[in-house]
């Protein structure tokens, strides 16, 4: 069984109607969470701290959806072997 990892992150957007960060070096990495419920709570807390700034936005990325363990790994993933 694979883990269902979730990454919570956010930062200032160039335009509140688009998902383009103003400065990717200033992205706030809130943390990685083992389930959606914990990730949601972390997202909500971070989002509430920036509620007065329309350009700040936080997201939950479903990291577990990026990997399919059944697929063959790319050559870059195997460089450490």
Buried (B, 14 or more C-beta within 10 A) or exposed (E): EEEBBBBBBBBBBEEEEEEEBEEEEEBBEBEBBEEEEBBBEBBEEBBEEBEEEEEBBBBBBEBBEEEEEEEEEEEEEEEEE
